């Protein structure tokens, strides 16, 4: 009965999650700078962050956030501030700090717990993600859809998001990509810092 609704949700989500944004930038940065496992923990944090937006939507808080300008602005500035914090760390990369060294030599610079929280906060504080899920739960998911089905949709979106970025983490940390980055990886890290600053500016200016 809800198959067509689910397929629509899955397709819309696939397009959204594959589009470059703060989540993609953070996973890319952590994958290059710290290695596969750190990027995977970041991806898991992003997936759990999705549940925060799902919770907003299920209880109606996302409508409140959208309709209350100061609350939406607060979320925007919190998210932008966190992205700026990440960008500063990326811009400080020096030669030798980001290389194609094997995993065992790169891990430990960022703990798995911090990697998880970097993903969670990047996604959870993003007001654009809140609005995306608000649109999803109001424009696509019928009001007649039972709460358990909506919750199942949300869990799927969380798992699918984490799986996508875990796959991305794996691909970015393969030997070919690592060798391509080589000793000049810190330039890419700095470039990601600039992109993160741009994303932060977009959050507060648009």
C-alpha positions as CSV (number, residue, x, y, z in Angstrom):
1,X,0.0,0.0,0.0
2,X,2.8,2.4,0.8
3,X,5.3,1.1,-1.8
4,X,4.9,3.9,-4.2
5,X,5.3,6.5,-1.4
6,X,8.4,4.7,-0.2
7,X,9.9,4.6,-3.7
8,X,9.3,8.3,-4.2
9,X,10.9,9.1,-0.8
10,X,13.9,6.9,-1.6
11,X,14.5,8.5,-5.0
12,X,14.2,12.1,-3.7
13,X,16.5,11.2,-0.8
14,X,19.0,9.7,-3.2
15,X,19.2,12.9,-5.2
16,X,19.5,15.0,-2.1
17,X,22.2,12.9,-0.4
18,X,24.3,12.7,-3.6
19,X,24.3,16.5,-4.0
20,X,27.5,18.2,-2.6
21,X,26.9,19.9,0.7
22,X,28.4,20.2,4.2
23,X,28.0,16.4,4.8
24,X,29.9,15.5,1.7
25,X,32.6,18.1,2.4
26,X,33.2,16.8,6.0
27,X,33.3,13.2,4.9
28,X,35.8,14.1,2.1
29,X,37.9,16.1,4.4
30,X,38.1,13.5,7.2
31,X,38.7,10.7,4.7
32,X,41.6,12.5,3.2
33,X,43.1,13.8,6.4
34,X,42.5,10.9,8.8
35,X,41.7,7.8,6.8
36,X,38.9,5.4,6.1
37,X,37.8,4.4,9.6
38,X,37.6,8.0,10.8
39,X,35.5,8.9,7.7
40,X,33.2,5.9,8.4
41,X,32.6,7.1,11.9
42,X,31.8,10.5,10.5
43,X,29.4,8.9,8.1
44,X,27.7,7.1,11.0
45,X,27.3,10.4,12.8
46,X,25.7,11.9,9.8
47,X,23.2,9.0,9.6
48,X,22.3,9.4,13.3
49,X,21.9,13.2,12.6
50,X,19.2,12.4,10.1
51,X,17.1,10.9,13.0
52,X,17.2,14.3,14.6
53,X,15.5,15.9,11.6
54,X,13.1,12.9,11.4
55,X,12.1,13.5,15.0
56,X,11.5,17.2,14.3
57,X,9.2,16.3,11.4
58,X,7.3,13.6,13.3
59,X,6.5,15.8,16.3
60,X,6.0,19.0,14.2
61,X,9.0,20.9,15.5
62,X,10.3,21.5,12.0
63,X,7.2,23.6,11.3
64,X,7.9,25.7,14.4
65,X,11.5,26.1,13.3
66,X,10.5,27.2,9.8
67,X,7.8,29.6,11.0
68,X,9.9,31.2,13.7
69,X,12.5,33.4,12.0
70,X,14.8,33.9,15.1
71,X,14.9,30.1,15.8
72,X,15.7,29.4,12.1
73,X,18.4,32.1,12.2
74,X,19.8,30.6,15.4
75,X,20.1,27.2,13.8
76,X,21.7,28.7,10.7
77,X,24.4,30.6,12.7
78,X,25.1,27.6,14.9
79,X,25.6,25.4,11.8
80,X,27.7,28.1,10.1
81,X,29.9,28.6,13.1
82,X,30.6,24.8,13.3
83,X,31.5,24.7,9.6
84,X,33.8,27.7,10.1
85,X,35.5,25.8,13.0
86,X,36.1,22.8,10.7
87,X,37.2,25.1,7.9
88,X,39.9,26.7,10.1
89,X,41.3,23.3,11.0
90,X,41.4,22.4,7.3
91,X,43.1,25.7,6.2
92,X,45.8,25.1,8.8
93,X,46.9,21.9,7.0
94,X,50.7,21.8,6.4
95,X,52.9,19.7,4.1
96,X,53.1,16.3,5.5
97,X,50.0,16.5,7.7
98,X,47.8,15.1,4.9
99,X,49.4,12.3,2.9
100,X,48.7,9.0,1.3
101,X,50.2,7.1,4.2
102,X,48.6,3.8,5.1
103,X,45.6,3.7,7.4
104,X,47.5,2.6,10.5
105,X,49.7,5.7,10.3
106,X,46.9,8.2,9.8
107,X,44.4,7.1,12.5
108,X,44.5,8.5,16.0
109,X,44.8,12.2,14.9
110,X,41.0,12.4,15.3
111,X,39.3,10.0,17.7
112,X,36.4,7.9,16.5
113,X,34.1,9.7,19.0
114,X,35.1,13.1,17.7
115,X,34.7,11.9,14.1
116,X,31.2,10.7,15.0
117,X,30.2,14.0,16.6
118,X,31.7,16.0,13.7
119,X,29.3,14.1,11.3
120,X,26.3,14.4,13.7
121,X,26.7,18.1,14.4
122,X,27.4,18.9,10.7
123,X,24.1,17.3,9.7
124,X,22.1,17.9,12.9
125,X,22.7,21.7,12.9
126,X,22.0,22.1,9.2
127,X,18.6,24.0,8.9
128,X,18.5,23.2,5.2
129,X,18.3,19.5,6.1
130,X,15.5,20.3,8.6
131,X,13.5,22.0,5.8
132,X,14.2,19.1,3.4
133,X,12.7,16.7,5.8
134,X,9.8,19.1,6.6
135,X,9.0,19.1,2.8
136,X,9.4,15.3,2.7
137,X,7.0,14.7,5.5
138,X,4.4,17.2,4.4
139,X,4.5,17.2,0.6
140,X,5.3,13.5,-0.2
141,X,4.2,11.5,2.9
142,X,0.4,11.4,3.3
143,X,-1.1,12.6,6.5
144,X,-3.0,9.3,6.4
145,X,0.2,7.3,6.7
146,X,0.4,5.7,10.1
147,X,3.1,6.9,12.5
148,X,4.9,3.5,12.6
149,X,5.3,3.7,8.8
150,X,6.6,7.2,9.0
151,X,9.0,6.1,11.6
152,X,10.2,3.3,9.4
153,X,10.7,5.7,6.6
154,X,12.9,7.8,8.9
155,X,15.0,4.9,10.0
156,X,15.5,3.9,6.4
157,X,16.6,7.4,5.5
158,X,19.1,7.4,8.4
159,X,20.5,4.0,7.4
160,X,20.6,4.9,3.7
161,X,22.4,8.1,4.4
162,X,25.0,6.4,6.6
163,X,25.5,3.7,4.0
164,X,26.0,6.2,1.2
165,X,28.7,8.1,3.0
166,X,30.3,4.9,4.3
167,X,30.6,3.9,0.6
168,X,32.0,7.3,-0.2
169,X,34.5,7.0,2.6
170,X,35.7,3.6,1.3
171,X,36.0,4.9,-2.3
172,X,37.9,8.0,-1.2
173,X,40.4,6.0,0.9
174,X,41.3,3.4,-1.8
175,X,44.9,3.2,-2.7
176,X,44.4,4.8,-6.1
177,X,42.8,7.9,-4.6
178,X,45.4,8.0,-1.9
179,X,48.2,7.8,-4.4
180,X,46.5,10.4,-6.5
181,X,46.5,12.8,-3.5
182,X,50.0,11.9,-2.6
183,X,52.2,14.4,-0.8
184,X,50.1,17.4,-2.0
185,X,47.0,16.3,-0.1
186,X,47.3,19.3,2.2
187,X,46.3,21.5,-0.8
188,X,43.1,19.6,-1.2
189,X,42.5,19.8,2.6
190,X,42.9,23.6,2.3
191,X,40.6,23.7,-0.7
192,X,38.0,21.8,1.4
193,X,38.5,24.5,4.1
194,X,37.5,27.2,1.5
195,X,34.5,25.1,0.5
196,X,33.4,24.8,4.1
197,X,33.7,28.5,4.5
198,X,31.6,29.0,1.4
199,X,28.9,26.6,2.7
200,X,28.9,28.5,6.1
201,X,28.4,31.8,4.2
202,X,25.6,30.2,2.2
203,X,23.8,29.1,5.4
204,X,23.7,32.6,6.9
205,X,23.3,34.7,3.7
206,X,20.7,32.8,1.8
